[in-house]
Amino acid sequence: MSEATPKTTNQSKASRPRFQFPSAVTTLAFVMVLVWVAALFIPSGRYARDADGSPIPGTFERIETPLTFDKRVAQLILAPVNGIYGLLSPVAGVVDTEIVGRLFGQIGIIVFIMSIGAFISISFATHSLEVAVAALANRLRNHGWLLITAVMVLFSLLGTTMGFSVETLGFYALFIPLMAALGYDRLVTAAMIIVGSLIGVMAATVNPFSIGVAAGEAGVGIGEGILLRLILWVLLTSMAVAWVLRYAARVRASPSASLIGFDQSTSEDASSADNTAGSPDPDLDPDAADRTLTGTQRWVLAITVLAFGLMIFSVIPWASILGGNTGPADYYVTHEVAGVEPLWFELDWWFPQLAMLFLIASVLVGLVARMDEKEIVRLIKAGASDMMGPAMVILLAGGVSVILTNTQTLGTILHAMEQLITGSSAGAFAVATMVVNVPLAFLIPSSSGHAALAMPLLTPLADFAGVGRPLTITAWILGHGLALLVSPTNVVLIGGLAIAKVGYDKYLRFMWPLLLALFVVSAAVLAIAASIA
């Protein structure tokens, strides 16, 4: 009996279920409810607006909440729906599905990733990507670090110049099997894509959707302060690449060092890279590396390269970047810079065109592979349905923004930010500007929307503190970008993790040392720059 008691106790301890971090969908639902509860206790408020719709400093006033408790409950219930296809009324300033206004919901992004899922599904069914990935992995078997570095620097460069981030959601299905074949886990793939693109957004140099909007609000040129921003881009990108390479090397040398393991398949977050005909992972097919591409498979690869290359080329705002334009812009919805005439070769595409690009490419691949009509339709449906998990995450993130907009609490939050940094010294003001914009970016993940709200308030405060307006813009984008790297309301992050099937808690565990280092370096650079100026 004396031996049976401790054995029974040990068994009960072993059988006790361990806490597991909830899925991305549950996490976002919890965040949405939490924001709704917080909005119950944050007074409604607003600023007077100028002709361009920007808030005027010193005009903040408390207002009666526009919603009764019953209407607030209705807002919570309808937030996911409004997060899909809600419209923002330019008159009332509220989001709803039954008003006249511009699109506010995330339906464009959702349709885009579903079309990507359809394309990857039908492409993998031809085994062309499987064979190509195996061959490429064989060539890069000792140079995986070079691939990670090249992809991160490229995405960072696109991020710093034109805000390239949402577009990266299309690349997971290509990189996940390749990185797995090279011996890396899915966290390496997710970090390579997410951190690579968002570090560029954080260290933006001439991005018209962030720096351009902020410069227009501050009344300075987009090129002012670019030397400091270039230095920060090189510095922060180098830190990010080094951190991802460090983890990647550990995982490849010892798979047990992986934070997520190498078997993360779940029915909830399955992606088209795992559920299509034929396995996309060369590790699951040892003969893949010995195969040669057939003529049909070469055509499928050509279509794949053309589709992704055209996607990148078509979304770059060439006229805005080359012309150094400043002023109102929108990245997520219209992807346009106001008052800029596109160059003759500029396609100016966004989610509607990109979705149809990949749907047409899907049909083309099916025809080239001589599939019958029923098989093409089946694979397109299967690929699109595989993206429903990420789509639910994205619509819930949109629902959070809807709640903040409709409860009119953003004005009060802006006013609190204004009060925190008033009267600071030059160095303290620069660092404080970065810090106070971090929580604001959680609430407003759109850089153009964040700039339009914050910069009109920050500009006069910077003048009083003796801080140059270009430096204030740099401090603002650093705070905004720092938040995007971990914000659960950022569709680039939360959608990417859902597609890669990486838990948000595991990602945070991986990121927090890098995040702390980025903050310390950014704060030091800002303080030094403010003191020198």
C-alpha positions in Angstrom: 0.0 0.0 0.0 2.8 2.4 0.8 4.1 1.9 -2.8 0.7 2.2 -4.5 -0.2 5.6 -3.0 2.7 7.6 -4.6 2.2 5.7 -7.9 -1.5 6.7 -8.0 -0.6 10.3 -7.1 1.9 10.4 -10.0 -0.6 9.0 -12.4 -3.2 11.5 -11.4 -0.7 14.3 -12.0 0.3 12.9 -15.3 -3.3 12.6 -16.4 -4.1 16.2 -15.4 -4.6 18.2 -18.6 -2.1 20.9 -19.2 -3.2 24.4 -20.1 -3.1 24.9 -23.8 -3.2 28.4 -25.4 -6.4 28.8 -27.3 -6.5 28.9 -31.1 -6.2 32.1 -33.1 -9.9 32.3 -33.6 -10.7 32.0 -29.9 -7.9 34.5 -29.1 -9.3 37.1 -31.4 -12.8 36.5 -30.1 -11.6 37.1 -26.6 -9.7 40.3 -27.7 -12.9 41.5 -29.3 -15.0 41.0 -26.2 -12.3 42.5 -24.1 -12.2 45.7 -26.2 -16.0 45.9 -26.1 -15.9 45.7 -22.3 -13.2 48.3 -22.1 -15.2 50.6 -24.4 -18.0 50.5 -21.8 -15.8 52.4 -19.3 -14.0 54.7 -21.8 -15.9 58.0 -22.2 -16.8 58.9 -25.8 -15.0 62.0 -27.1 -14.1 63.7 -30.3 -11.9 66.4 -31.9 -13.0 69.1 -34.3 -11.8 68.3 -37.8 -10.3 70.5 -40.5 -11.2 70.4 -44.1 -9.1 67.3 -44.7 -10.8 65.4 -41.8 -7.7 65.6 -39.6 -8.2 66.3 -35.8 -7.4 69.8 -34.6 -5.1 70.0 -31.5 -6.8 71.5 -28.4 -10.4 70.9 -29.6 -11.1 67.7 -27.8 -14.5 67.5 -26.0 -16.4 64.8 -24.2 -19.7 63.8 -25.8 -22.6 61.7 -24.7 -22.2 58.1 -25.8 -24.1 57.6 -29.0 -25.1 54.0 -28.1 -27.4 52.7 -25.4 -26.5 49.5 -23.7 -28.8 47.5 -26.0 -27.1 49.0 -29.0 -23.7 48.2 -27.6 -24.7 44.6 -27.2 -25.9 44.6 -30.8 -22.5 46.1 -31.9 -20.7 43.2 -30.2 -22.9 40.6 -31.9 -22.6 42.2 -35.3 -18.9 43.1 -35.1 -17.7 40.0 -37.0 -20.3 40.7 -39.8 -19.3 44.4 -40.0 -15.7 43.2 -39.9 -16.3 41.3 -43.2 -18.2 43.8 -45.3 -19.2 46.8 -43.2 -19.3 50.2 -44.7 -18.0 53.4 -43.1 -20.3 56.4 -43.4 -18.3 59.6 -44.1 -21.1 61.6 -42.5 -22.0 59.7 -39.3 -18.5 58.1 -38.9 -20.0 54.7 -38.0 -19.6 51.3 -39.6 -22.6 49.3 -40.7 -23.8 47.0 -43.4 -27.0 49.0 -44.2 -25.6 52.5 -44.8 -23.9 54.3 -47.7 -20.2 54.7 -47.4 -16.8 53.2 -48.4 -15.8 49.6 -47.6 -14.4 49.2 -44.1 -14.6 45.4 -43.7 -11.9 42.8 -44.6 -13.8 41.0 -47.4 -11.1 42.0 -49.9 -8.3 40.3 -47.9 -10.5 37.2 -47.2 -11.4 36.7 -50.9 -7.7 37.2 -51.7 -6.4 34.5 -49.4 -9.2 32.1 -50.4 -8.1 32.5 -54.1 -4.5 31.8 -53.1 -5.7 28.7 -51.4 -7.5 27.6 -54.5 -4.4 28.2 -56.7 -2.1 26.3 -54.3 -4.5 23.4 -54.1 -4.7 22.9 -57.8 -1.0 23.5 -58.3 0.0 20.9 -55.7 -2.3 18.4 -57.3 0.0 18.4 -60.4 3.0 17.6 -58.1 5.0 20.3 -59.9 5.7 22.3 -56.8 6.5 19.1 -54.9 9.2 18.1 -57.4 10.5 21.7 -57.7 10.7 22.2 -54.0 12.6 18.9 -53.6 15.1 19.9 -56.2 15.5 23.4 -54.8 15.9 22.0 -51.3 18.6 19.6 -52.5 20.5 22.5 -54.0 20.1 24.6 -50.9 20.6 21.9 -48.3 23.7 23.6 -46.9 22.6 27.2 -47.6 19.2 27.5 -46.0 20.5 30.6 -44.1 21.0 32.3 -47.5 17.4 31.7 -48.5 16.1 33.1 -45.2 18.3 36.1 -45.4 17.4 36.8 -49.1 13.6 36.5 -48.4 13.7 38.7 -45.3 15.8 41.4 -46.9 13.5 41.4 -50.0 10.3 41.6 -48.0 11.8 44.3 -45.7 12.9 46.3 -48.7 9.4 46.1 -50.2 7.9 46.9 -46.8 10.1 50.0 -46.2 9.3 51.4 -49.7 5.7 50.6 -50.3 4.3 48.9 -47.1 4.3 45.3 -48.6 2.8 43.2 -45.9 -0.7 41.8 -46.5 0.5 40.5 -49.9 2.8 38.1 -48.0 -0.2 36.0 -47.0 0.1 34.4 -50.5 3.6 33.1 -49.9 3.1 30.6 -47.0 2.0 27.7 -49.2 5.2 28.1 -51.3 7.7 28.4 -48.4 6.3 26.0 -45.8 7.1 22.8 -47.8 10.5 24.2 -48.9 11.6 25.2 -45.4 10.4 21.9 -44.1 12.5 20.1 -46.7 15.5 22.1 -45.5 15.0 21.0 -41.9 13.2 24.1 -40.5 9.9 24.2 -38.5 6.9 26.3 -39.4 7.9 29.0 -36.9 11.0 29.7 -39.0 8.8 30.1 -42.1 6.3 32.3 -40.3 9.1 34.5 -38.7 10.9 34.8 -42.1 7.7 36.2 -43.7 6.1 38.1 -40.9 9.2 39.7 -39.3 10.8 40.2 -42.7 7.9 42.3 -44.0 6.9 44.1 -40.8 10.4 45.1 -39.9 10.4 47.0 -43.2 7.0 48.6 -42.3 8.5 49.6 -38.9 11.6 51.1 -40.5 9.7 52.7 -43.4 11.8 55.1 -45.5 9.6 56.3 -48.4 6.4 54.2 -48.0 3.6 56.5 -49.3 1.0 54.7 -47.2 2.8 55.6 -43.9 5.6 58.1 -44.3 3.8 59.8 -47.2 0.6 60.3 -45.2 2.5 61.4 -42.1 4.7 63.9 -44.0 1.6 65.3 -45.7 -0.1 65.8 -42.3 3.1 67.4 -40.8 3.7 69.6 -43.8 7.2 68.3 -44.7 8.6 66.4 -47.7 8.7 62.7 -47.7 12.5 62.7 -48.2 13.2 64.8 -45.0 14.7 62.7 -42.3 15.4 59.8 -44.8 19.1 59.4 -43.8 18.1 58.5 -40.2 15.4 56.2 -41.5 17.8 54.5 -43.8 20.2 53.9 -41.0 17.4 52.5 -38.9 16.2 50.2 -41.7 19.7 48.7 -42.1 20.1 48.4 -38.3 16.7 46.9 -37.5 16.6 44.6 -40.5 20.0 43.2 -39.6 18.9 42.6 -36.1 15.7 40.8 -37.3 17.5 38.6 -39.8 20.2 37.7 -37.3 17.5 36.7 -34.7 15.6 34.5 -37.1 18.8 32.9 -38.4 19.9 32.1 -34.8 16.7 30.2 -34.1 16.7 28.5 -37.5 20.3 27.2 -37.0 19.3 25.8 -33.5 16.2 24.1 -34.9 18.1 22.6 -37.8 20.9 21.4 -35.6 18.6 20.0 -33.0 14.9 19.5 -33.9 14.1 19.2 -30.1 14.9 23.0 -29.8 11.8 23.8 -31.9 9.2 25.8 -29.9 6.4 24.3 -31.9 7.7 20.9 -33.0 7.5 19.5 -36.5 4.0 18.0 -36.3 1.5 20.8 -35.9 -1.3 19.6 -38.2 -4.8 20.3 -36.9 -8.2 20.1 -38.6 -9.0 23.6 -37.5 -6.1 25.4 -39.1 -5.4 23.1 -42.0 -4.1 24.9 -45.0 -4.1 24.0 -48.7 -0.5 23.2 -48.3 -1.5 20.1 -46.3 -4.8 18.9 -47.6 -4.5 18.8 -51.4 -4.0 15.8 -53.7 -0.4 14.7 -53.3 1.8 15.7 -50.5 3.6 19.1 -50.9 6.3 18.1 -48.4 9.2 16.4 -50.0 10.1 14.8 -46.7 6.9 12.7 -47.1 7.9 11.6 -50.5 11.5 10.5 -50.6 11.5 10.0 -54.4 10.5 13.6 -55.1 14.1 14.9 -55.2 15.0 12.2 -57.8 12.2 13.1 -60.2 12.5 15.5 -63.2 9.9 17.9 -64.1 7.6 16.9 -67.0 6.6 19.4 -69.7 3.2 19.9 -68.0 4.8 20.6 -64.6 7.2 23.1 -66.2 4.2 25.0 -67.6 2.6 24.9 -64.1 5.7 26.4 -62.6 5.9 29.1 -65.2 2.3 30.0 -64.4 3.1 30.1 -60.7 6.2 32.3 -61.2 4.2 34.6 -63.5 1.3 34.9 -61.1 3.3 35.8 -58.0 5.7 38.1 -60.0 2.7 39.9 -61.5 1.1 40.2 -58.0 4.2 42.0 -56.6 4.7 44.2 -59.7 1.0 45.2 -59.9 0.6 46.5 -56.3 3.7 48.7 -56.2 2.7 52.4 -56.3 5.5 53.3 -58.7 4.4 56.9 -59.3 4.1 57.7 -55.6 7.5 56.1 -54.7 9.4 57.6 -57.6 7.7 61.0 -57.3 8.0 61.2 -53.5 4.4 62.2 -53.1 2.8 63.0 -49.7 -0.8 63.3 -48.7 -3.9 61.2 -48.0 -3.6 57.5 -48.8 -5.1 54.2 -48.0 -3.3 50.9 -47.9 -5.9 48.3 -46.9 -9.0 49.3 -48.8 -8.2 51.3 -52.0 -4.4 51.1 -52.0 -4.2 54.5 -53.5 -2.4 57.8 -52.9 -4.8 60.7 -53.4 -4.0 63.1 -56.3 -1.3 60.9 -57.9 -1.5 60.1 -61.6 -0.2 56.5 -62.2 2.7 56.0 -64.6 1.9 54.4 -68.0 3.2 50.9 -66.9 1.6 51.0 -63.4 -1.2 48.5 -63.0 -2.5 49.8 -59.7 -4.1 46.5 -58.7 -5.4 45.5 -55.3 -7.5 42.7 -53.8 -10.3 42.4 -56.4 -7.8 42.1 -59.2 -5.4 39.9 -57.2 -8.2 37.5 -56.3 -9.2 37.1 -59.9 -5.5 36.8 -61.0 -5.1 33.7 -58.9 -8.6 32.3 -59.7 -7.8 32.6 -63.4 -4.4 31.1 -62.9 -6.0 28.2 -61.0 -8.3 27.4 -64.0 -5.3 27.8 -66.4 -3.3 25.3 -64.4 -6.2 22.9 -64.5 -6.4 23.2 -68.2 -2.7 22.8 -68.8 -2.7 19.7 -66.5 -5.6 18.3 -68.6 -7.9 18.0 -65.6 -11.6 17.6 -66.3 -14.1 20.3 -65.2 -15.3 18.5 -62.1 -11.8 18.0 -60.8 -10.8 21.6 -61.4 -13.9 22.8 -59.5 -13.3 20.3 -56.7 -9.7 21.4 -56.1 -10.6 25.1 -56.2 -13.4 24.5 -53.6 -11.1 22.5 -51.4 -8.3 25.1 -51.5 -10.6 27.9 -50.8 -12.3 26.1 -47.9 -8.8 25.4 -46.4 -8.5 29.1 -45.8 -11.6 29.5 -43.7 -9.6 29.4 -40.5 -7.4 32.3 -41.4 -10.5 34.1 -42.8 -12.3 33.9 -39.5 -9.2 35.3 -37.7 -9.1 38.2 -40.2 -12.8 39.1 -39.9 -12.6 39.1 -36.0 -9.7 41.5 -36.2 -11.8 43.7 -38.4 -14.6 43.4 -35.8 -12.3 44.9 -33.1 -11.8 48.0 -35.3 -15.5 48.3 -35.9 -16.2 48.4 -32.1 -13.7 51.1 -31.5 -15.0 53.2 -34.4 -18.7 52.9 -33.5 -18.3 53.6 -29.8 -16.3 56.8 -30.6 -13.7 56.0 -28.0 -10.7 56.7 -30.3 -10.9 60.4 -29.7 -10.6 59.9 -25.9 -7.6 57.6 -26.4 -5.9 60.2 -28.7 -6.5 62.8 -26.1 -4.9 60.7 -23.4 -1.9 60.2 -25.7 -1.7 64.0 -26.3 -1.7 64.6 -22.5 1.1 62.1 -21.8 3.7 63.7 -24.1 2.9 67.4 -23.5 5.8 69.3 -21.9 8.5 66.7 -22.4 12.1 67.5 -23.2 13.4 66.9 -26.8 14.9 63.5 -26.1 12.1 62.4 -23.8 9.5 63.6 -26.3 11.0 61.6 -29.2 11.0 58.4 -27.1 7.6 59.1 -25.6 6.2 59.6 -29.1 7.2 56.1 -30.0 5.9 54.6 -26.8 2.4 56.2 -26.8 1.9 55.2 -30.4 2.4 51.5 -29.6 -1.0 51.0 -27.9 -2.7 53.2 -30.5 -1.3 51.0 -33.3 -3.0 48.0 -31.5 -6.3 49.8 -32.0 -5.5 51.2 -35.5 -3.3 48.7 -37.4 -3.6 50.7 -40.6 -0.5 53.0 -40.9 -2.3 55.5 -43.1 -5.3 55.7 -40.7 -3.0 55.9 -37.7 -0.9 58.7 -39.3 -4.0 60.7 -40.3 -5.3 60.6 -36.7 -2.0 61.0 -34.7 0.2 63.3 -36.7 -2.0 66.5 -36.6 -1.8 66.2 -32.8 1.9 65.3 -32.6 3.2 68.0 -35.0 2.4 71.1 -32.8 3.5 69.3 -29.7 6.9 68.5 -31.4 7.3 72.1 -32.3 6.9 73.1 -28.6 9.3 70.4 -27.5 11.9 71.5 -30.1 11.8 68.3 -31.9 12.0 68.3 -35.7 8.9 67.1 -37.5 10.8 64.5 -39.6 12.1 63.0 -36.4 8.6 63.0 -35.0 7.4 61.0 -38.1 10.3 58.5 -37.6 9.4 58.1 -33.9 5.7 57.6 -34.8 6.4 54.9 -37.4 8.8 53.0 -35.1 6.1 52.8 -32.4 3.5 51.8 -35.0 5.7 49.1 -36.5 6.8 47.8 -33.1 3.1 47.2 -32.2 2.4 45.5 -35.5 5.0 42.8 -34.8 2.9 41.4 -31.9 -0.6 43.0 -32.3 -3.4 40.4 -32.4 -5.5 43.0 -34.4 -2.9 43.0 -37.2 -4.2 40.7 -40.0 -0.7 40.3 -41.5 0.5 38.7 -38.2 -2.6 36.8 -37.0 -3.6 35.6 -40.5 0.0 34.5 -41.2 0.2 32.5 -38.0 -3.1 30.9 -38.7 -2.0 29.8 -42.2 1.4 28.6 -40.9 -0.4 26.9 -37.9 1.9 28.5 -35.4 0.3 29.3 -32.0 0.3 33.0 -31.0 1.8 32.2 -27.6 4.7 30.3 -29.3 5.3 33.3 -31.6 5.3 35.7 -28.6 7.8 33.5 -26.8 10.0 33.6 -29.9 9.6 37.3 -30.4 9.9 39.0 -27.0 13.7 39.2 -26.8 13.9 40.6 -30.3 11.0 43.0 -29.5 12.9 44.3 -26.4 16.1 44.7 -28.4 14.3 46.6 -31.2 12.7 48.9 -28.6 16.0 49.7 -26.8 17.9 50.3 -30.1 15.1 52.5 -31.5 14.7 54.5 -28.3 18.5 55.1 -28.1 18.7 56.2 -31.7 15.7 58.6 -31.3 17.1 60.1 -28.1 20.6 60.6 -29.7 19.1 62.1 -32.8 16.8 64.5 -30.8 19.8 65.6 -28.6 22.0 66.2 -31.6 19.3 68.2 -33.4 
